């Protein structure tokens, strides 16, 4: 089993929870074989994403897609000053 754990520090816990809600809507396709979990470290403002699959390529694709979506979420939050 190949695993990847990514810890993304955000400005505050509120932003981490918004990112969790936005990214949690889309699950990994069943055919990808990737198991993904998302959580927020309470009081830290850190979004934690864990990926696991039998094939390294599947994990790589899932992580790349996660970062693409995360960038969109963070850019959107940046548009709202004071958030």
C-alpha positions in Angstrom: 0.0 0.0 0.0 1.3 3.4 -1.0 0.4 6.3 1.3 0.8 10.1 1.2 -0.1 12.5 4.0 -0.2 16.2 3.2 -0.5 18.9 5.8 -1.6 22.3 4.5 -1.3 25.2 6.9 -3.9 27.8 6.2 -4.4 31.3 7.8 -6.8 30.0 10.4 -9.1 27.2 11.4 -12.1 28.8 9.7 -10.3 28.7 6.3 -9.2 25.1 6.9 -12.8 24.1 7.6 -14.1 25.9 4.5 -11.4 24.2 2.4 -12.4 20.9 3.9 -16.1 21.4 3.1 -15.2 22.5 -0.5 -12.8 19.7 -1.2 -14.8 17.0 0.6 -17.7 17.3 -1.8 -15.9 15.3 -4.5 -14.8 11.8 -3.6 -12.2 9.8 -5.5 -13.7 7.7 -8.3 -14.1 4.1 -7.2 -12.1 2.8 -10.2 -9.1 4.9 -9.1 -8.5 2.6 -6.1 -7.6 5.6 -4.0 -8.8 6.0 -0.4 -8.8 9.7 0.6 -9.5 11.2 4.0 -9.6 14.9 4.8 -9.7 16.5 8.3 -8.8 19.7 10.1 -6.4 19.7 13.0 -8.5 21.5 15.6 -7.1 24.7 16.8 -4.3 24.6 14.3 -5.8 25.8 11.0 -4.2 22.8 9.2 -5.9 20.8 6.6 -4.7 17.2 6.5 -5.3 15.0 3.4 -4.4 11.3 3.4 -4.2 9.2 0.3 -3.7 5.5 0.0 -3.7 3.1 -2.9 -2.0 0.0 -4.2 -0.4 1.8 -7.1 1.9 4.8 -6.8 0.6 6.3 -10.0 -3.0 6.4 -8.5 -1.7 8.2 -5.5 0.2 10.7 -7.6 -2.8 11.5 -9.8 -5.0 11.9 -6.8 -2.5 14.2 -5.0 -2.1 16.3 -8.2 -5.8 16.7 -8.6 -6.1 17.6 -4.9 -3.6 20.4 -5.3 -5.3 21.7 -8.4 -8.6 21.9 -6.5 -6.9 23.3 -3.4 -5.4 26.2 -5.4 -8.8 27.1 -6.7 -10.3 27.0 -3.2 -7.5 29.2 -1.7 -7.7 31.6 -4.6 -11.4 32.0 -4.1 -11.0 32.6 -0.4 -8.4 35.2 -1.2 -10.9 37.1 -3.2 -12.9 37.7 0.0 -10.8 40.0 2.2 -11.2 39.6 5.9 -12.1 36.0 5.6 
